Amino acid sequence: MATLRTTASKPQVEFINSPEAYPAFIGGFGSGKTQALVYRALSKLLGDGRNLAYYLPTYGLVRDIAIPRFKEVLENAGIPYRLNLQGNYLDCNGKRLLFRTMDAPSRIVGYEVSDSFCDELDTLPVDKARRAWQQIIARNRQKKDKGINSVAVGTTPEGFRFVYEQWAKNPSPSYVMIKAPTRSNQKHLPPDYIDRLKETYPANLLAAYLEGEFVNLNSGTVYSSYDRRSCRSHETVREGEPIFIGCDFNVTKQAATIYIIRHGVWHAVDEFVDMYDTPNMIELIKANYPTNRIYIYPDATGKGRRTNNASISDISLLQQESFIVRAKASNPRVRDRIMAMNRALDQRLVRINDSTCPVSAQCLEQQAYKNGEPDKSSGHDHQNDATTYPIAYEFPIVRPVAKVDFTFTN
């Protein structure tokens, strides 16, 4: 039996040998994604796989990247193969490796394989990537003598797109993610490669292109200090304890985020999303927290706003329910509220239970700037406003004031 030898990095070895059905190698530029995919494919071709399929976004990439890489590895290992460029396949070890593209998902039909390999899946638009993934899985039905059928992915994260949704946001047990920063493959790179990337890309892009992290690549994220892992909470509400609720008034899009305080740290533990109006929110609060003392931090404009089409203001409705309302005469400047939240996140004074507050976590993670202001067109602003009003109230940005003595001379 032929043997492949390579000086692979630790993440590459983990990915090549991963026994799970859907492993994903999420890496920065130069982390060896394609090399890891090629070696995983050849290990199946020479091992427990049957026919295989290797996917790239376009046939141009198949010709420029995949085919030369397979030829190089096989020839260096002295393994015989036959390549058919017209049919876009490679025969080796009595099996066939098909080269296919993902740019037209409807054409991923008419063949069966046991294992598949998707290179740069996240460069596709989200809907196209999702459809291609579904089609690829459907082709993966050739029965093997041993082992499970698998579809492996190697990609640089391109923001909060399909790979994030499938592998990072709420993955099923079959979806495993292997992270590979560029430095993990440094011995195979030019000595100045990483320094040149740092000179070329801004910090938010370097998080993706050097570290393999999921970040918003459209522009800078508003709540840049929020990191899902380091800011994660596992706390939940206890019966009878005080709760602190931030709310944003919007008809049909009213939002609320519920906090508790543990040892001086604010933990977001529940959320109400897309409520109809303030009476609807009051009903939900009373139904879900009948024994808890309620402190509520509303949008200060609610003193005059009426989301319920009645004559009484939204804040007055809250006060009638004996909720303790904490609102100043006006909202702080948007920039000050954002700074207050980012500072509190940096100091770990705020944590988010992303299991019970998935929308709050997602909105903090994904709202970007647009023309220098927080983007409201994405729909992330309502929940973020609710999440940040209590923090801006309790941990405000206090700007230093210089005391200047004037001496007046006539």
One Martini backbone bead per residue (centre of mass of N, CA, C, O) as a GRO file, in nm:
protein
  410
    1MET     BB    1   0.096   0.036   0.022
    2ALA     BB    2   0.076   0.354  -0.002
    3THR     BB    3   0.271   0.641   0.123
    4LEU     BB    4   0.226   0.937   0.303
    5ARG     BB    5   0.444   1.222   0.345
    6THR     BB    6   0.443   1.483   0.604
    7THR     BB    7   0.498   1.816   0.745
    8ALA     BB    8   0.264   1.869   0.946
    9SER     BB    9   0.057   2.029   1.126
   10LYS     BB   10  -0.141   1.999   1.388
   11PRO     BB   11  -0.410   2.085   1.249
   12GLN     BB   12  -0.374   1.905   0.999
   13VAL     BB   13  -0.367   1.630   1.142
   14GLU     BB   14  -0.643   1.656   1.274
   15PHE     BB   15  -0.799   1.682   1.007
   16ILE     BB   16  -0.705   1.432   0.843
   17ASN     BB   17  -0.800   1.235   1.107
   18SER     BB   18  -1.088   1.297   1.121
   19PRO     BB   19  -1.393   1.111   1.215
   20GLU     BB   20  -1.589   1.305   1.128
   21ALA     BB   21  -1.828   1.408   0.903
   22TYR     BB   22  -1.775   1.754   0.955
   23PRO     BB   23  -1.492   1.888   0.893
   24ALA     BB   24  -1.321   2.207   0.974
   25PHE     BB   25  -1.075   2.418   0.824
   26ILE     BB   26  -0.989   2.714   1.001
   27GLY     BB   27  -0.795   2.958   0.824
   28GLY     BB   28  -0.549   3.134   0.741
   29PHE     BB   29  -0.328   3.256   0.561
   30GLY     BB   30  -0.107   2.991   0.503
   31SER     BB   31  -0.222   2.730   0.682
   32GLY     BB   32  -0.295   2.476   0.482
   33LYS     BB   33  -0.575   2.395   0.359
   34THR     BB   34  -0.529   2.252   0.087
   35GLN     BB   35  -0.322   2.048   0.186
   36ALA     BB   36  -0.513   1.911   0.389
   37LEU     BB   37  -0.727   1.826   0.181
   38VAL     BB   38  -0.545   1.655  -0.001
   39TYR     BB   39  -0.453   1.452   0.220
   40ARG     BB   40  -0.733   1.358   0.295
   41ALA     BB   41  -0.814   1.256   0.015
   42LEU     BB   42  -0.574   1.054  -0.020
   43SER     BB   43  -0.637   0.883   0.231
   44LYS     BB   44  -0.904   0.784   0.103
   45LEU     BB   45  -0.798   0.678  -0.170
   46LEU     BB   46  -0.587   0.477  -0.006
   47GLY     BB   47  -0.825   0.377   0.173
   48ASP     BB   48  -1.170   0.389   0.284
   49GLY     BB   49  -1.250   0.492   0.020
   50ARG     BB   50  -1.394   0.573  -0.272
   51ASN     BB   51  -1.538   0.780  -0.429
   52LEU     BB   52  -1.461   1.127  -0.509
   53ALA     BB   53  -1.493   1.488  -0.415
   54TYR     BB   54  -1.369   1.803  -0.544
   55TYR     BB   55  -1.416   2.145  -0.434
   56LEU     BB   56  -1.468   2.454  -0.607
   57PRO     BB   57  -1.596   2.745  -0.717
   58THR     BB   58  -1.410   2.698  -0.983
   59TYR     BB   59  -1.246   2.581  -1.263
   60GLY     BB   60  -1.006   2.765  -1.244
   61LEU     BB   61  -0.924   2.660  -0.960
   62VAL     BB   62  -0.892   2.368  -1.033
   63ARG     BB   63  -0.656   2.417  -1.238
   64ASP     BB   64  -0.469   2.604  -1.043
   65ILE     BB   65  -0.486   2.419  -0.765
   66ALA     BB   66  -0.576   2.119  -0.744
   67ILE     BB   67  -0.433   1.960  -0.970
   68PRO     BB   68  -0.135   2.042  -0.909
   69ARG     BB   69  -0.135   1.932  -0.616
   70PHE     BB   70  -0.192   1.634  -0.674
   71LYS     BB   71   0.041   1.583  -0.866
   72GLU     BB   72   0.272   1.652  -0.674
   73VAL     BB   73   0.215   1.445  -0.448
   74LEU     BB   74   0.208   1.185  -0.618
   75GLU     BB   75   0.491   1.213  -0.753
   76ASN     BB   76   0.660   1.234  -0.490
   77ALA     BB   77   0.536   0.939  -0.397
   78GLY     BB   78   0.507   0.738  -0.649
   79ILE     BB   79   0.203   0.753  -0.751
   80PRO     BB   80  -0.012   0.628  -0.957
   81TYR     BB   81  -0.189   0.800  -1.231
   82ARG     BB   82  -0.494   0.940  -1.394
   83LEU     BB   83  -0.557   1.223  -1.603
   84ASN     BB   84  -0.873   1.398  -1.683
   85LEU     BB   85  -0.936   1.707  -1.811
   86GLN     BB   86  -1.208   1.683  -1.960
   87GLY     BB   87  -1.354   1.524  -1.705
   88ASN     BB   88  -1.247   1.599  -1.423
   89TYR     BB   89  -1.036   1.352  -1.338
   90LEU     BB   90  -0.896   1.098  -1.107
   91ASP     BB   91  -0.703   0.803  -1.117
   92CYS     BB   92  -0.666   0.587  -0.818
   93ASN     BB   93  -0.657   0.289  -0.673
   94GLY     BB   94  -0.942   0.218  -0.824
   95LYS     BB   95  -1.030   0.523  -0.819
   96ARG     BB   96  -1.231   0.830  -0.810
   97LEU     BB   97  -1.159   1.182  -0.869
   98LEU     BB   98  -1.362   1.452  -0.855
   99PHE     BB   99  -1.403   1.766  -1.024
  100ARG     BB  100  -1.578   2.042  -0.876
  101THR     BB  101  -1.831   2.290  -0.847
  102MET     BB  102  -2.018   2.570  -0.660
  103ASP     BB  103  -2.151   2.797  -0.855
  104ALA     BB  104  -2.369   2.551  -0.946
  105PRO     BB  105  -2.566   2.361  -0.755
  106SER     BB  106  -2.761   2.225  -0.974
  107ARG     BB  107  -2.498   2.051  -1.092
  108ILE     BB  108  -2.497   1.862  -0.831
  109VAL     BB  109  -2.523   1.580  -1.019
  110GLY     BB  110  -2.510   1.229  -1.123
  111TYR     BB  111  -2.353   1.123  -0.856
  112GLU     BB  112  -2.135   0.913  -0.648
  113VAL     BB  113  -1.999   0.927  -0.313
  114SER     BB  114  -1.820   0.902   0.000
  115ASP     BB  115  -1.631   1.165  -0.033
  116SER     BB  116  -1.567   1.515   0.052
  117PHE     BB  117  -1.421   1.843  -0.073
  118CYS     BB  118  -1.410   2.187   0.046
  119ASP     BB  119  -1.286   2.475  -0.113
  120GLU     BB  120  -1.375   2.781  -0.020
  121LEU     BB  121  -1.684   2.806   0.072
  122ASP     BB  122  -1.698   3.113   0.201
  123THR     BB  123  -1.687   3.273  -0.084
  124LEU     BB  124  -1.972   3.230  -0.099
  125PRO     BB  125  -2.270   3.295  -0.092
  126VAL     BB  126  -2.479   3.191   0.141
  127ASP     BB  127  -2.703   3.056  -0.033
  128LYS     BB  128  -2.507   2.900  -0.218
  129ALA     BB  129  -2.356   2.743   0.001
  130ARG     BB  130  -2.603   2.597   0.115
  131ARG     BB  131  -2.687   2.455  -0.147
  132ALA     BB  132  -2.423   2.309  -0.204
  133TRP     BB  133  -2.414   2.148   0.058
  134GLN     BB  134  -2.673   1.989   0.010
  135GLN     BB  135  -2.578   1.856  -0.256
  136ILE     BB  136  -2.322   1.718  -0.151
  137ILE     BB  137  -2.454   1.537   0.058
  138ALA     BB  138  -2.635   1.385  -0.148
  139ARG     BB  139  -2.376   1.252  -0.298
  140ASN     BB  140  -2.290   1.106  -0.010
  141ARG     BB  141  -2.383   0.755  -0.078
  142GLN     BB  142  -2.148   0.571  -0.088
  143LYS     BB  143  -2.070   0.269   0.014
  144LYS     BB  144  -1.881   0.144   0.280
  145ASP     BB  145  -1.696  -0.091   0.451
  146LYS     BB  146  -1.578   0.151   0.625
  147GLY     BB  147  -1.680   0.391   0.783
  148ILE     BB  148  -1.764   0.722   0.729
  149ASN     BB  149  -1.907   0.959   0.574
  150SER     BB  150  -1.758   1.264   0.429
  151VAL     BB  151  -1.732   1.632   0.477
  152ALA     BB  152  -1.480   1.856   0.394
  153VAL     BB  153  -1.341   2.173   0.514
  154GLY     BB  154  -1.162   2.456   0.360
  155THR     BB  155  -1.122   2.786   0.516
  156THR     BB  156  -1.165   3.119   0.512
  157PRO     BB  157  -1.304   3.345   0.696
  158GLU     BB  158  -1.598   3.556   0.570
  159GLY     BB  159  -1.740   3.598   0.820
  160PHE     BB  160  -2.097   3.580   0.875
  161ARG     BB  161  -2.156   3.294   0.735
  162PHE     BB  162  -2.205   2.975   0.663
  163VAL     BB  163  -1.980   2.856   0.841
  164TYR     BB  164  -2.070   2.993   1.096
  165GLU     BB  165  -2.357   2.876   1.113
  166GLN     BB  166  -2.267   2.562   1.101
  167TRP     BB  167  -1.994   2.562   1.310
  168ALA     BB  168  -2.034   2.808   1.540
  169LYS     BB  169  -2.321   2.886   1.641
  170ASN     BB  170  -2.496   2.576   1.608
  171PRO     BB  171  -2.370   2.290   1.630
  172SER     BB  172  -2.355   1.978   1.557
  173PRO     BB  173  -2.175   1.696   1.640
  174SER     BB  174  -2.065   1.655   1.332
  175TYR     BB  175  -1.952   1.952   1.374
  176VAL     BB  176  -1.613   2.036   1.328
  177MET     BB  177  -1.351   2.261   1.448
  178ILE     BB  178  -1.036   2.369   1.301
  179LYS     BB  179  -0.795   2.581   1.408
  180ALA     BB  180  -0.564   2.795   1.191
  181PRO     BB  181  -0.314   2.975   1.212
  182THR     BB  182  -0.060   3.087   1.027
  183ARG     BB  183   0.174   3.009   1.235
  184SER     BB  184   0.130   2.692   1.218
  185ASN     BB  185   0.279   2.723   0.904
  186GLN     BB  186   0.560   2.882   0.904
  187LYS     BB  187   0.775   2.671   0.784
  188HIS     BB  188   0.615   2.710   0.483
  189LEU     BB  189   0.703   3.012   0.487
  190PRO     BB  190   0.797   3.302   0.442
  191PRO     BB  191   0.956   3.499   0.675
  192ASP     BB  192   0.763   3.772   0.581
  193TYR     BB  193   0.459   3.706   0.555
  194ILE     BB  194   0.322   3.816   0.813
  195ASP     BB  195   0.430   4.107   0.795
  196ARG     BB  196   0.290   4.172   0.523
  197LEU     BB  197   0.001   4.137   0.622
  198LYS     BB  198   0.017   4.358   0.843
  199GLU     BB  199   0.068   4.588   0.628
  200THR     BB  200  -0.208   4.539   0.456
  201TYR     BB  201  -0.404   4.481   0.702
  202PRO     BB  202  -0.636   4.534   0.910
  203ALA     BB  203  -0.724   4.420   1.215
  204ASN     BB  204  -1.000   4.284   1.139
  205LEU     BB  205  -0.869   4.110   0.908
  206LEU     BB  206  -0.644   3.964   1.068
  207ALA     BB  207  -0.829   3.786   1.236
  208ALA     BB  208  -0.894   3.616   0.979
  209TYR     BB  209  -0.610   3.601   0.800
  210LEU     BB  210  -0.434   3.494   1.064
  211GLU     BB  211  -0.647   3.346   1.286
  212GLY     BB  212  -0.934   3.239   1.186
  213GLU     BB  213  -1.160   3.446   1.244
  214PHE     BB  214  -1.477   3.565   1.316
  215VAL     BB  215  -1.557   3.854   1.127
  216ASN     BB  216  -1.638   4.164   1.029
  217LEU     BB  217  -1.570   4.262   0.681
  218ASN     BB  218  -1.724   4.525   0.598
  219SER     BB  219  -1.660   4.645   0.886
  220GLY     BB  220  -1.656   4.773   1.173
  221THR     BB  221  -1.738   4.685   1.475
  222VAL     BB  222  -1.906   4.816   1.731
  223TYR     BB  223  -1.859   4.559   1.938
  224SER     BB  224  -1.534   4.480   1.959
  225SER     BB  225  -1.522   4.352   2.268
  226TYR     BB  226  -1.687   4.118   2.172
  227ASP     BB  227  -1.654   3.778   2.296
  228ARG     BB  228  -1.809   3.488   2.316
  229ARG     BB  229  -1.610   3.335   2.504
  230SER     BB  230  -1.493   3.553   2.716
  231CYS     BB  231  -1.819   3.660   2.757
  232ARG     BB  232  -1.932   3.414   2.889
  233SER     BB  233  -2.235   3.281   3.027
  234HIS     BB  234  -2.416   3.052   3.283
  235GLU     BB  235  -2.634   3.214   3.390
  236THR     BB  236  -2.939   3.239   3.591
  237VAL     BB  237  -3.241   3.280   3.714
  238ARG     BB  238  -3.371   3.349   4.029
  239GLU     BB  239  -3.592   3.328   4.256
  240GLY     BB  240  -3.662   3.668   4.359
  241GLU     BB  241  -3.459   3.817   4.211
  242PRO     BB  242  -3.324   4.074   4.076
  243ILE     BB  243  -3.395   4.255   3.775
  244PHE     BB  244  -3.247   4.386   3.460
  245ILE     BB  245  -3.396   4.599   3.207
  246GLY     BB  246  -3.360   4.646   2.872
  247CYS     BB  247  -3.528   4.888   2.647
  248ASP     BB  248  -3.684   4.908   2.317
  249PHE     BB  249  -3.890   5.118   2.131
  250ASN     BB  250  -4.101   4.921   1.900
  251VAL     BB  251  -4.309   4.852   1.662
  252THR     BB  252  -4.274   4.498   1.634
  253LYS     BB  253  -3.949   4.565   1.761
  254GLN     BB  254  -3.936   4.504   2.045
  255ALA     BB  255  -3.681   4.518   2.310
  256ALA     BB  256  -3.518   4.284   2.550
  257THR     BB  257  -3.281   4.273   2.830
  258ILE     BB  258  -3.176   4.039   3.081
  259TYR     BB  259  -3.046   4.094   3.404
  260ILE     BB  260  -2.790   3.999   3.634
  261ILE     BB  261  -2.614   4.000   3.954
  262ARG     BB  262  -2.265   3.887   4.004
  263HIS     BB  263  -2.024   4.013   4.174
  264GLY     BB  264  -2.061   4.285   3.983
  265VAL     BB  265  -2.174   4.121   3.740
  266TRP     BB  266  -2.322   4.138   3.426
  267HIS     BB  267  -2.591   3.914   3.323
  268ALA     BB  268  -2.715   3.791   3.035
  269VAL     BB  269  -3.026   3.570   3.048
  270ASP     BB  270  -3.240   3.728   2.864
  271GLU     BB  271  -3.501   3.761   2.600
  272PHE     BB  272  -3.690   3.997   2.397
  273VAL     BB  273  -3.834   3.954   2.069
  274ASP     BB  274  -4.038   4.112   1.864
  275MET     BB  275  -4.237   4.291   1.992
  276TYR     BB  276  -4.509   4.485   1.962
  277ASP     BB  277  -4.525   4.628   2.259
  278THR     BB  278  -4.543   4.738   2.577
  279PRO     BB  279  -4.776   4.558   2.680
  280ASN     BB  280  -4.642   4.298   2.581
  281MET     BB  281  -4.393   4.321   2.762
  282ILE     BB  282  -4.532   4.326   3.034
  283GLU     BB  283  -4.660   4.047   3.013
  284LEU     BB  284  -4.391   3.890   2.991
  285ILE     BB  285  -4.264   3.976   3.254
  286LYS     BB  286  -4.492   3.878   3.447
  287ALA     BB  287  -4.494   3.579   3.348
  288ASN     BB  288  -4.171   3.519   3.392
  289TYR     BB  289  -4.148   3.740   3.666
  290PRO     BB  290  -4.344   3.729   3.941
  291THR     BB  291  -4.098   3.737   4.189
  292ASN     BB  292  -3.949   3.979   4.067
  293ARG     BB  293  -3.759   4.249   4.080
  294ILE     BB  294  -3.800   4.547   3.878
  295TYR     BB  295  -3.557   4.681   3.659
  296ILE     BB  296  -3.573   4.960   3.424
  297TYR     BB  297  -3.407   5.047   3.098
  298PRO     BB  298  -3.500   5.286   2.898
  299ASP     BB  299  -3.583   5.469   2.651
  300ALA     BB  300  -3.605   5.805   2.702
  301THR     BB  301  -3.818   5.866   2.469
  302GLY     BB  302  -4.066   5.719   2.621
  303LYS     BB  303  -4.196   5.972   2.754
  304GLY     BB  304  -4.337   6.039   2.451
  305ARG     BB  305  -4.383   5.759   2.359
  306ARG     BB  306  -4.634   5.554   2.159
  307THR     BB  307  -4.678   5.211   2.089
  308ASN     BB  308  -5.009   5.178   2.175
  309ASN     BB  309  -5.197   5.425   2.080
  310ALA     BB  310  -5.204   5.596   2.333
  311SER     BB  311  -5.192   5.855   2.585
  312ILE     BB  312  -4.963   5.695   2.713
  313SER     BB  313  -4.660   5.641   2.799
  314ASP     BB  314  -4.425   5.401   2.818
  315ILE     BB  315  -4.306   5.476   3.098
  316SER     BB  316  -4.576   5.497   3.244
  317LEU     BB  317  -4.652   5.201   3.211
  318LEU     BB  318  -4.419   5.094   3.385
  319GLN     BB  319  -4.485   5.251   3.648
  320GLN     BB  320  -4.773   5.118   3.695
  321GLU     BB  321  -4.617   4.827   3.761
  322SER     BB  322  -4.380   4.891   3.974
  323PHE     BB  323  -4.149   4.962   3.824
  324ILE     BB  324  -3.809   5.042   3.821
  325VAL     BB  325  -3.715   5.339   3.676
  326ARG     BB  326  -3.416   5.400   3.467
  327ALA     BB  327  -3.405   5.739   3.360
  328LYS     BB  328  -3.309   5.992   3.189
  329ALA     BB  329  -3.382   6.273   3.020
  330SER     BB  330  -3.160   6.145   2.829
  331ASN     BB  331  -2.975   6.010   2.609
  332PRO     BB  332  -2.692   5.914   2.534
  333ARG     BB  333  -2.460   5.912   2.339
  334VAL     BB  334  -2.396   5.673   2.121
  335ARG     BB  335  -2.087   5.668   2.156
  336ASP     BB  336  -2.094   5.644   2.469
  337ARG     BB  337  -2.251   5.377   2.482
  338ILE     BB  338  -2.045   5.211   2.327
  339MET     BB  339  -1.804   5.267   2.512
  340ALA     BB  340  -1.930   5.151   2.769
  341MET     BB  341  -1.962   4.863   2.665
  342ASN     BB  342  -1.670   4.804   2.579
  343ARG     BB  343  -1.545   4.854   2.855
  344ALA     BB  344  -1.710   4.640   3.011
  345LEU     BB  345  -1.609   4.404   2.841
  346ASP     BB  346  -1.306   4.439   2.894
  347GLN     BB  347  -1.365   4.421   3.224
  348ARG     BB  348  -1.584   4.198   3.277
  349LEU     BB  349  -1.882   4.334   3.358
  350VAL     BB  350  -1.987   4.173   3.102
  351ARG     BB  351  -2.217   3.905   3.024
  352ILE     BB  352  -2.317   3.635   2.793
  353ASN     BB  353  -2.585   3.418   2.742
  354ASP     BB  354  -2.591   3.250   2.435
  355SER     BB  355  -2.828   3.047   2.496
  356THR     BB  356  -3.053   3.265   2.610
  357CYS     BB  357  -2.903   3.507   2.409
  358PRO     BB  358  -2.868   3.483   2.083
  359VAL     BB  359  -2.942   3.766   1.968
  360SER     BB  360  -2.762   3.944   2.140
  361ALA     BB  361  -2.497   3.812   2.053
  362GLN     BB  362  -2.526   3.854   1.747
  363CYS     BB  363  -2.552   4.164   1.749
  364LEU     BB  364  -2.283   4.231   1.885
  365GLU     BB  365  -2.113   4.077   1.662
  366GLN     BB  366  -2.252   4.220   1.376
  367GLN     BB  367  -2.252   4.509   1.408
  368ALA     BB  368  -2.194   4.778   1.190
  369TYR     BB  369  -2.052   5.018   1.014
  370LYS     BB  370  -2.210   5.309   0.841
  371ASN     BB  371  -2.086   5.592   0.762
  372GLY     BB  372  -1.986   5.604   1.083
  373GLU     BB  373  -2.243   5.438   1.166
  374PRO     BB  374  -2.463   5.245   1.294
  375ASP     BB  375  -2.622   4.989   1.150
  376LYS     BB  376  -2.984   4.969   1.081
  377SER     BB  377  -3.043   4.767   0.831
  378SER     BB  378  -2.983   4.476   0.980
  379GLY     BB  379  -3.145   4.465   1.278
  380HIS     BB  380  -2.932   4.497   1.536
  381ASP     BB  381  -3.016   4.758   1.705
  382HIS     BB  382  -3.246   4.691   1.905
  383GLN     BB  383  -3.100   4.486   2.092
  384ASN     BB  384  -2.854   4.666   2.151
  385ASP     BB  385  -3.003   4.886   2.295
  386ALA     BB  386  -3.113   4.710   2.523
  387THR     BB  387  -2.830   4.603   2.621
  388THR     BB  388  -2.693   4.909   2.673
  389TYR     BB  389  -2.858   5.093   2.862
  390PRO     BB  390  -2.773   4.983   3.147
  391ILE     BB  391  -2.465   5.026   3.109
  392ALA     BB  392  -2.468   5.334   3.056
  393TYR     BB  393  -2.595   5.398   3.334
  394GLU     BB  394  -2.385   5.236   3.531
  395PHE     BB  395  -2.125   5.286   3.304
  396PRO     BB  396  -2.034   5.571   3.239
  397ILE     BB  397  -1.907   5.819   3.048
  398VAL     BB  398  -1.657   6.022   3.199
  399ARG     BB  399  -1.548   6.323   3.130
  400PRO     BB  400  -1.290   6.506   3.163
  401VAL     BB  401  -1.232   6.806   3.359
  402ALA     BB  402  -1.079   7.103   3.328
  403LYS     BB  403  -0.923   7.323   3.552
  404VAL     BB  404  -0.952   7.676   3.503
  405ASP     BB  405  -0.764   7.962   3.570
  406PHE     BB  406  -0.855   8.301   3.570
  407THR     BB  407  -0.698   8.613   3.478
  408PHE     BB  408  -0.810   8.938   3.515
  409THR     BB  409  -0.719   9.227   3.316
  410ASN     BB  410  -0.773   9.573   3.276
   0.00000   0.00000   0.00000
